[in-house]
Amino acid sequence: MINLILFGPPGSGKGTQAKLLVEKYKLHHISTGDIFRREMKNDTDLGKEAKSYIAKGALVPDSVTIGMLRKEVESNPDVAGYIFDGFPRTVPQAEALDTLMKELNQSISCLLELKVQDDELRNRLMERGKTSGRADDVDPNVINDRISVYKEKTLPVANHYAGQNKANEVNGIGTIEEVFGRLSERIDAVS
């Protein structure tokens, strides 16, 4: 079983590459944002709990998020593995994910970090903003804030997995196919 964390700053190409990796390796794509929306729409107990925090403008606690991830993994036992997208975003979340995977007799195979220079990220996000309809893709100040938050709060997750010899840096510059080829080489090396 291959369990991947697709990792990188906003605009690094995670969403594009996740779709290709899911198809090639028959992985189940786990996007925490998608899970939150589905659980809340279906008015599940976890969805109600998440909604109560969001309604107050608070962050959903990691325990609720891990509960949703557990449910998602346990609901899809017959897949070749999982690709985590948008999680973990902090070291405590990475530790919680490691614990969850251990409880399920699994582990994270590797973290794949797409490396892209800040100027390129800004250009990609501004370009995406022309068609995405996302307000956070068109404002240069918001884009800079998103990149800064990634570096300060999320990037330490890569160090967490580097300490386990599971972090892999992948050049995120090039065509979609070139980047996909590099990611595939890394995955094939650990599987």
PyMOL commands that set and color helices and strands:
alter all, ss='L'
color gray80, all
select helices_A, chain A and resi 14-25+32-41+45-55+62-74+91-103+118-132+135-137+140-154+156-162+176-190
alter helices_A, ss='H'
color red, helices_A
select strands_A, chain A and resi 2-7+28-31+81-85+110-115+167-171
alter strands_A, ss='S'
color yellow, strands_A
deselect
rebuild
show_as cartoon
